[in-house]
Amino acid sequence: MAEPAVSPDRGASRPKEQSRWPWWLFFVLLLAWNFAAFWPSNRTQTEVPYSTFVDQLRAGNVAKVQVAGDAISGDFKKPQPSAQAQGGTAFRTTVPTTLGGPLQALLQSQHVEVAVTSTSVPWFVSLLISWLPLLLLGGYLIWMMGSTGRDQLGLMTGFGTVKTQARVEQQSGVTFDDVAGASEAKSELRQEVDFLRNAAKYHALGARIPRGVLLVGAPGTGKTLLARAVAGEAKVPFFSLSGSEFVEMFVGVGASRVRDLFAKAKAAAPAIVFIDELDAVGRRRGAGLGTVNDEREQTLNQLLGELDGFEPRSEVIVLAATNRPDVLDPALLRPGRFDRQIVVDLPDADDRLSILQLHSHKIKTAPDVDLNVIARSTIGLSGADLANLCNEAALAAAHHDRDAVTMADFEDANDKVRLGGVHRALVDPTERRVVAYHESGHAITAWLMPQADPVQKISIIPRGQALGLTEQIPKIERRNLSLSYLQARLAVMLGGRTAEELALGEITTGAESDLIEATQLARRMVTRWGMGDLGLVAFKTDEEQPFLGYEISQDREYSDETATAVDRNVRALLDKAHDGVHGLLSNHRALLDRLAGELLKSETIGPEDLQRLLGSRTAANGLAANK
C-alpha cells in the first residue's frame, strides 16, 4: 500500500513570504558608513620612537605635526633611514604625557605647523553606537513577529501568535480505490466516511461516532494513504502534520499550535485532522521513556484537552498513525479520545498481488512476468517495499537495455530489496568452496525435512552482507507456528554450520547470523511459547521482542535459577537440532557434494535444477524419514 505520486502540498495553504531586502540594504549601508568613517588612510606612516621624534624636532627636520590626544603624526622634511625603506617621510609616535610645556615651546621655536584633532566622538556617532544594538534587536523582533519568522522560531508565544504548521488539502484526490489491500482497515474506516457524509442520521439516533481513530501498523503499510483516502471519500478538508511538528524548543509553542489546529479544523468542519507519528508527542508520561520534556508534556496535555472539548455534534474526526502503540500515554487511548484502534497489517498474498497489480500498471512488463509467483515470494514485504520492488525491477530492465521488465528483473529486484545489491564475486577458491558447502547444507536440510519450507533458489553470489543465499518460499502463510515447524527452522538454520564441519573438517565465521537467529528463536520458544521443560509459563526477557516490529525493553522478571534453566533449555534445543542435522547430512553426503559442486560451476541454482540434482522432494522426505 505504498502511496501514489500525490504531492502532500497540493492545495496546502502556505504563509506569504516576506521581503527581506530592506534589512539587508540597511546592514550594507551601515557597514559602508563604518568603513568610510573609521577606515585608516592609505598613506603609509612609519612608527618612530618618541626620542627620535624629539631629536629630529631639535634638528629642524620636522615639517608639520598633527596632535590627537597622546598621539602625534606628521611629516619629516628629509626622510629617515627607516622611512626611506618604506618610501615616505610620514611618521607617527606616541607622547608619554599630554602636549604642553617644553614640547610646545620646542615646536614653536622650530616654527612647526601644529594641527590639533579633538579626540571626542561626535554626538550623533556616540548616540548611534549606544543605541545601535537595541535598534537592531528591536528590528529583528519586529521582523520575527511576521508570519514567516514566527513559524520558524516560534517566538511571541505568550501573545498567542504561533500558528499551526498543518498542511491543508481541500480535496486529497485519493480514494479507497487507490489503496490496494487492507480490506479490513478500509471496512472499519468506511463508517467514519459515512458519518462525515451523513452526520444527521447518526445525530438523530443519539449515536456518538468515535472522534479519535488510531491506525497501528508497521512502517510502510499505508497508514497515511488510508487517512488521505478517508478524506477523499468523504470529500472534506484534510489537515495533516507530523507529531514532531508540534514540539519546539520554546515551552508553550506546541500547545499553541494544537489550539490553532483544532480551531481551524472546527471552523472548516466537516474535516479530518491527521497526526502522523503520534508517539513523537504522545509518549507515556512519567515512565522514563526518553528525556523529560516540559514542552512535549504541555503539548500532550493540550492535545488531551482538545480531544475532550468536541461538541456532541462536531463533525471533526482525528486520525493518527503510529508504529509504537506500546509507548503511548494511556490517557490518549481511553474512550472518548482515541477510542478506536485499527491495525494495518502487513499484506497477505492476495493483498500483495493487488499491490503489485496497482504498481505494475505504471511500468511495461514482459509476457513472462507472473505476479502471482512474485506475490508468493515476497512474504513480509510491506506496500512500500512492493512499490520499491517494481521500481527496482524497472531500473534493472533499463540498465540491461531491455524493452520491457522481465521476470528475471523482478527476481533480481526482490533479492536486492531483501539482501542488498550484488557485490564483487568471490574469487578465492577456498572461500567459494566454504560458501558453496554452507548454502548446500541449508538447502539439503530444508529439502529433506517435510516440515521445512520448500527451497526456491540457492546462490553463492554475495549480496549486501551475505556471501550466499538460500531462499525458501512457504506454501502457506502461517500465523500459528507448530513445534515441529519451529524445530525444522532451527535445523535449517544450523544446516550451513554442520555442512562445514562435515565437508571441510573445520568451522568458519560464516554462520554468525545463523547462530544469532537460531538462538533468538530457541529462546523465544522457551520463554514465550512454553516449548521447553519449564512448564506453561511465559517470561518477559531483557531482549526486545517485536510488537509490529517494536517493544520496550524491560528488566528480567524471573530469578537467576530460572535464567539458568532457560539457558539450559535453549542449549538443549540447539544441540538437538544440530545432532539431527549432523546425522541427516552424514547419511546424504553424496547429495551434499553434488549440490556444492554444481554451485561452484553455475553460482545460482533454481527450482528446476534442484529437482534434477536432488530428485523429488516428496521421495527425499520419505527416504529421510525412513532413515
TORDREN-930030 format. One record per residue (C-alpha): x negated, y negated, z. Coordinates in steps of 0.2 Angstrom, whole numbers, padded with zeros to 4 digits, always signed. Layout:
XYZ...
This chain:
+0000+0000+0000-0013-0012-0005-0007-0030-0008-0004-0036-0026-0013-0050-0033-0002-0063-0025-0010-0079-0019-0007-0081+0000-0007-0100-0003+0006-0100-0016+0019-0113-0011+0010-0117+0005+0010-0134+0012-0007-0142+0014-0011-0158+0023-0016-0173+0012-0035-0175+0011-0040-0192+0017-0053-0203+0008-0069-0203+0017-0079-0215+0006-0077-0231+0016-0086-0224+0031-0100-0218+0020-0101-0235+0012-0101-0243+0030-0116-0232+0035-0126-0235+0019-0124-0254+0021-0129-0253+0040-0145-0244+0035-0149-0256+0021-0147-0270+0034-0158-0262+0046-0172-0259+0033-0171-0277+0027-0171-0284+0044-0184-0273+0053-0195-0265+0039-0213-0271+0041-0221-0282+0027-0230-0273+0013-0245-0284+0017-0259-0274+0024-0266-0281+0041-0282-0275+0050-0281-0272+0068-0296-0280+0077-0301-0281+0095-0297-0297+0104-0315-0301+0107-0319-0300+0089-0305-0312+0086-0312-0325+0098-0329-0323+0091-0323-0327+0073-0312-0341+0080-0328-0349+0088-0337-0346+0072-0324-0356+0062-0319-0341+0052-0300-0341+0056-0289-0350+0044-0272-0348+0052-0263-0338+0065-0245-0333+0070-0241-0330+0088-0226-0319+0094-0227-0315+0112-0244-0307+0116-0247-0303+0098-0257-0313+0086-0258-0311+0067-0267-0322+0054-0280-0323+0041-0299-0325+0041-0307-0337+0030-0320-0324+0025-0316-0305+0026-0324-0295+0040-0333-0278+0035-0318-0268+0041-0306-0280+0032-0316-0278+0016-0315-0260+0016-0296-0262+0015-0297-0276+0003-0290-0291+0013-0293-0305+0026-0276-0302+0036-0278-0296+0054-0269-0294+0069-0273-0292+0088-0266-0292+0105-0269-0306+0118-0271-0299+0135-0261-0314+0143-0249-0326+0135-0256-0340+0124-0262-0356+0134-0276-0364+0142-0293-0361+0135-0287-0351+0119-0275-0365+0115-0289-0378+0116-0301-0367+0106-0288-0366+0092-0285-0385+0092-0304-0388+0092-0306-0377+0076-0291-0386+0068-0282-0369+0065-0265-0369+0059-0254-0361+0073-0236-0354+0070-0226-0348+0084-0212-0335+0082-0199-0333+0095-0198-0315+0102-0180-0317+0107-0167-0307+0097-0153-0317+0088-0136-0317+0097-0127-0308+0083-0141-0294+0082-0140-0292+0101-0121-0290+0101-0122-0278+0086-0135-0267+0095-0125-0267+0111-0108-0263+0103-0113-0253+0088-0112-0236+0097-0095-0240+0104-0089-0246+0087-0095-0230+0079-0087-0219+0092-0071-0228+0091-0070-0227+0072-0074-0209+0072-0060-0205+0084-0048-0216+0073-0053-0205+0058-0051-0189+0068-0033-0194+0073-0029-0192+0054-0021-0175+0049-0037-0168+0042-0049-0172+0057-0035-0167+0069-0033-0150+0061-0051-0147+0060-0057-0150+0078-0040-0150+0087-0043-0167+0096-0029-0178+0104-0021-0163+0111-0014-0172+0126-0004-0183+0114+0004-0168+0106-0003-0171+0089-0010-0154+0085+0000-0146+0071+0001-0128+0066-0010-0121+0053+0003-0108+0047+0004-0106+0028+0022-0108+0022+0029-0099+0007+0046-0104+0002+0048-0089-0009+0035-0075-0006+0038-0067-0023+0036-0049-0015+0050-0036-0013+0050-0018-0006+0048-0013-0024+0030-0019-0023+0027-0008-0008+0023+0009-0013+0027+0022+0000+0030+0018+0018+0048+0023+0016+0052+0025+0035+0045+0007+0039+0055+0000+0024+0071+0008+0030+0069+0000+0048+0065-0017+0041+0080-0017+0029+0090-0021+0045+0080-0037+0048+0083-0041+0030+0102-0038+0031+0103-0049+0047+0095-0064+0038+0106-0062+0024+0122-0058+0033+0120-0066+0051+0138-0069+0053+0143-0051+0053+0131-0047+0067+0136-0063+0077+0155-0058+0075+0152-0041+0084+0141-0049+0098+0126-0040+0092+0108-0046+0096+0096-0042+0082+0078-0039+0089+0069-0056+0087+0051-0048+0088+0046-0034+0077+0028-0027+0079+0020-0017+0064+0007-0005+0071-0005+0004+0059-0022+0007+0054-0031-0006+0043-0026-0006+0025-0009+0002+0027+0000-0013+0021+0007-0022+0036+0005-0039+0029+0013-0034+0012+0028-0027+0021+0030-0043+0031+0030-0053+0015+0042-0041+0007+0055-0044+0021+0054-0062+0017+0055-0059-0002+0070-0048+0000+0079-0060+0012+0074-0075+0001+0069-0085+0016+0053-0096+0020+0038-0086+0026+0027-0094+0039+0011-0084+0041-0006-0086+0050-0018-0075+0060-0018-0074+0079-0036-0081+0079-0030-0097+0071-0021-0102+0087-0036-0102+0098-0049-0116+0098-0062-0122+0109-0051-0136+0117-0039-0129+0130-0021-0133+0125-0023-0133+0107-0017-0116+0104-0001-0119+0115+0002-0135+0105+0001-0125+0089+0013-0112+0095+0026-0125+0099+0024-0134+0082+0025-0117+0073+0041-0112+0081+0049-0129+0080+0046-0129+0061+0052-0111+0059+0068-0116+0068+0070-0131+0058+0069-0120+0042+0080-0106+0048+0084-0093+0042+0065-0090+0042+0051-0077+0046+0036-0080+0056+0022-0068+0053+0007-0067+0065-0007-0056+0059-0020-0048+0071-0009-0051+0086-0022-0044+0098-0033-0059+0095-0021-0069+0106-0010-0056+0114-0023-0046+0124-0019-0040+0141-0022-0052+0155-0032-0048+0170-0038-0031+0163-0056-0036+0160-0054-0034+0141-0065-0047+0133-0071-0063+0142-0059-0074+0152-0052-0087+0141-0041-0100+0148-0036-0107+0131-0031-0089+0125-0021-0086+0140-0012-0103+0139-0008-0099+0121-0001-0082+0126+0010-0089+0139+0017-0102+0127+0020-0088+0114+0029-0078+0128+0040-0094+0132+0044-0097+0114+0050-0079+0111+0061-0081+0126+0068-0098+0120+0078-0092+0105+0096-0096+0105+0108-0082+0103+0112-0087+0085+0095-0092+0080+0090-0085+0063+0072-0083+0065+0063-0067+0066+0045-0065+0072+0035-0051+0063+0017-0047+0070+0004-0034+0065-0010-0026+0074-0020-0010+0074-0024-0012+0093-0007-0009+0102-0016-0002+0117-0024-0019+0121-0008-0029+0120-0001-0038+0136+0014-0028+0142+0024-0044+0143+0024-0045+0124+0032-0028+0122+0046-0029+0134+0064-0030+0127+0069-0047+0121+0051-0051+0114+0043-0038+0103+0055-0025+0107+0054-0015+0091+0039-0007+0085+0037+0001+0068+0022+0012+0065+0015+0011+0047+0006+0027+0045-0007+0032+0033+0001+0038+0017+0005+0056+0014+0003+0065-0003+0019+0058-0010+0015+0041-0004-0002+0042-0011+0005+0047-0028+0017+0032-0028+0002+0020-0024-0009+0027-0037+0005+0026-0050+0008+0007-0045-0011+0003-0047-0015+0014-0062-0002+0004-0072-0015-0010-0072-0029+0000-0080-0030+0010-0096-0031+0029-0092-0036+0044-0102-0024+0058-0105-0034+0070-0094-0030+0059-0078-0019+0069-0066-0013+0058-0052-0006+0072-0043-0023+0080-0041-0031+0063-0036-0017+0061-0023-0020+0078-0015-0039+0075-0014-0038+0058-0006-0031+0063+0011-0035+0050+0024-0036+0035+0012-0026+0020+0015-0016+0010+0002-0031-0002+0001-0043+0012-0001-0032+0019-0015-0032+0002-0024-0051+0001-0022-0052+0018-0029-0043+0013-0045-0053-0002-0047-0069+0008-0044-0064+0020-0057-0061+0006-0070-0078-0001-0066-0086+0016-0069-0077+0018-0085-0083+0001-0091-0101+0005-0085-0101+0020-0097-0093+0010-0111-0078+0021-0112-0061+0016-0120-0051+0022-0105-0053+0028-0087-0056+0047-0087-0053+0060-0073-0072+0060-0071-0072+0042-0067-0059+0044-0053-0069+0059-0046-0084+0048-0046-0075+0033-0038-0067+0045-0025-0085+0051-0019-0091+0033-0019-0076+0026-0008-0079+0041+0004-0098+0043+0004-0105+0028-0005-0115+0025-0021-0127+0038-0029-0145+0037-0023-0161+0042-0031-0160+0061-0034-0170+0072-0024-0187+0076-0031-0197+0086-0019-0194+0105-0022-0194+0109-0004-0181+0096+0001-0170+0101-0013-0171+0119-0008-0166+0114+0010-0151+0104+0004-0145+0117-0008-0145+0131+0006-0137+0119+0018-0122+0115+0007-0121+0133+0001-0119+0138+0019-0105+0126+0022-0096+0132+0006-0098+0150+0008-0092+0149+0026-0076+0140+0020-0074+0152+0006-0075+0167+0016-0064+0161+0031-0045+0162+0027-0040+0148+0040-0053+0136+0032-0048+0123+0019-0052+0128+0001-0068+0121-0006-0066+0110-0021-0084+0104-0025-0102+0106-0020-0116+0094-0024-0134+0090-0019-0134+0073-0027-0137+0060-0012-0123+0048-0009-0123+0035+0005-0132+0043+0020-0128+0060+0015-0140+0071+0005-0127+0083-0001-0108+0086-0002-0096+0100+0001-0078+0094-0002-0063+0103+0005-0045+0099+0000-0032+0106+0012-0017+0115+0004-0005+0106+0015-0007+0090+0026-0007+0097+0044-0001+0087+0059-0001+0101+0071-0018+0110+0071-0019+0128+0077-0033+0136+0087-0038+0147+0073-0039+0132+0061-0050+0122+0073-0061+0137+0076-0063+0139+0057-0068+0120+0056-0081+0122+0069-0088+0137+0059-0089+0127+0043-0097+0113+0051-0111+0124+0058-0112+0134+0042-0126+0122+0035-0137+0124+0050-0135+0143+0051-0139+0144+0032-0156+0135+0035-0160+0147+0049-0157+0162+0038-0164+0157+0022-0179+0145+0027-0183+0153+0044-0183+0135+0052-0171+0121+0055-0172+0103+0050-0163+0087+0055-0151+0088+0041-0137+0095+0052-0137+0079+0063-0120+0073+0058-0113+0091+0058-0118+0094+0076-0111+0077+0081-0094+0081+0073-0093+0099+0079-0097+0093+0097-0084+0080+0097-0071+0092+0090-0076+0105+0103-0075+0093+0117-0058+0087+0111-0052+0105+0111-0057+0107+0129-0052+0091+0137-0037+0085+0126-0029+0101+0120-0031+0114+0133-0041+0126+0122-0054+0131+0135-0053+0141+0151-0049+0125+0162-0030+0128+0161-0016+0117+0155-0025+0101+0160-0029+0086+0148-0043+0074+0153-0047+0057+0148-0065+0057+0144-0078+0042+0143-0079+0044+0124-0067+0034+0113-0053+0044+0107-0044+0036+0092-0026+0030+0093-0023+0025+0075-0042+0023+0074-0045+0015+0091-0043+0017+0110-0050+0008+0125-0065+0017+0133-0061+0021+0151-0071+0029+0165-0071+0048+0168-0056+0053+0179-0062+0070+0184-0076+0077+0196-0093+0082+0192-0089+0100+0195-0075+0098+0181-0088+0089+0170-0100+0104+0172-0085+0116+0167-0081+0105+0152-0099+0106+0146-0099+0124+0148-0083+0127+0138-0089+0115+0124-0105+0125+0123-0096+0142+0123-0085+0136+0108-0100+0130+0098-0110+0146+0102-0096+0157+0097-0094+0148+0081-0112+0149+0077-0113+0168+0081-0098+0171+0070-0106+0161+0055-0123+0169+0058-0115+0186+0056-0104+0181+0041-0119+0173+0031-0130+0188+0035-0118+0200+0028-0116+0189+0012-0134+0184+0010-0133+0188-0009-0119+0176-0011-0129+0163-0002-0144+0165-0013-0134+0165-0029-0125+0149-0025-0140+0140-0019-0149+0145-0035-0135+0138-0046-0135+0122-0036-0154+0119-0039-0150+0121-0058-0134+0111-0060-0134+0100-0044-0115+0100-0044-0103+0114-0044-0084+0113-0047-0070+0125-0043-0071+0135-0059-0089+0138-0056-0086+0143-0038-0073+0156-0044-0086+0163-0056-0100+0164-0044-0091+0169-0028-0076+0178-0035-0058+0177-0030-0056+0168-0013-0042+0180-0008-0053+0195-0011-0068+0187-0002-0057+0183+0013-0051+0201+0014-0069+0208+0012-0075+0196+0026-0060+0201+0037-0064+0220+0035-0082+0217+0039
